[in-house]
Amino acid sequence: MTSAGRIQIRSDGVSVRVRLTPKGGRDTVEGWDTDSAGASHLKARVRAAPEGGKANAALVDLIAKILDVSRSSIAIASGEKARLKVVAITGDTSALAAKLDSIGMAK
């Protein structure tokens, strides 16, 4: 893990925890945040409603755009129906970790 446990390094890429707010008015990653247990996660919001996987698809699109990777390299590893998800991203581990590390703290 890097950056105080924010990013988990895997053999084929990285994974991160994401707290998603569907119907959030805009598609954006607000930055890193910490929950009450001290675990780090990215805060993200999307305009899509959480119906039929639309919010998850919007999250995949958003992360692909921010990290400049293909949609096919991103998967919801766990938490498909929950606000807190684990997102797996395949690709160059060091490049992905650097891009994720550069995202600031949520306000």
DACOR-V184203 format. One record per backbone hydrogen bond with DSSP energy under -0.5 kcal/mol. NH is the residue of the N-H (numbers start at 1). CO is the residue of the C=O. E is the energy in kcal/mol with one decimal. If there is no record, write none. Layout:
NH_CO_E ; NH_CO_E
This chain:
2_7_-1.8 ; 6_2_-1.3 ; 6_3_-1.3 ; 7_2_-1.3 ; 8_15_-2.9 ; 9_7_-0.6 ; 10_13_-3.2 ; 13_10_-0.7 ; 14_89_-2.6 ; 15_8_-2.0 ; 16_87_-2.2 ; 17_6_-0.6 ; 18_85_-2.7 ; 19_42_-3.4 ; 20_18_-0.7 ; 20_83_-2.9 ; 21_44_-2.1 ; 22_20_-0.6 ; 23_48_-2.2 ; 24_21_-0.5 ; 24_46_-3.4 ; 28_26_-0.7 ; 28_45_-2.6 ; 30_28_-0.6 ; 30_43_-2.6 ; 31_43_-1.0 ; 32_104_-2.6 ; 33_41_-2.7 ; 35_39_-2.5 ; 38_35_-2.0 ; 41_33_-2.4 ; 42_17_-2.6 ; 43_31_-3.0 ; 44_19_-2.5 ; 44_42_-0.6 ; 45_28_-2.7 ; 46_21_-2.0 ; 51_49_-1.8 ; 54_51_-1.7 ; 55_49_-0.8 ; 57_53_-2.3 ; 58_54_-2.2 ; 59_55_-2.1 ; 60_56_-2.3 ; 61_57_-2.3 ; 62_58_-2.5 ; 63_59_-2.7 ; 64_60_-2.4 ; 65_61_-2.2 ; 66_62_-2.5 ; 67_63_-2.6 ; 68_64_-1.0 ; 69_64_-1.9 ; 73_70_-1.4 ; 74_71_-1.8 ; 75_88_-2.4 ; 77_75_-1.0 ; 77_86_-2.3 ; 78_86_-1.4 ; 82_79_-1.7 ; 85_18_-3.1 ; 85_83_-0.6 ; 86_78_-2.4 ; 87_16_-3.2 ; 87_85_-0.5 ; 88_75_-2.8 ; 88_86_-0.5 ; 89_14_-3.3 ; 90_73_-2.8 ; 91_12_-2.3 ; 93_91_-0.6 ; 96_92_-2.7 ; 97_93_-2.6 ; 98_94_-2.2 ; 99_95_-2.2 ; 100_96_-2.5 ; 101_97_-2.7 ; 102_98_-1.5 ; 103_100_-1.2 ; 106_32_-3.5
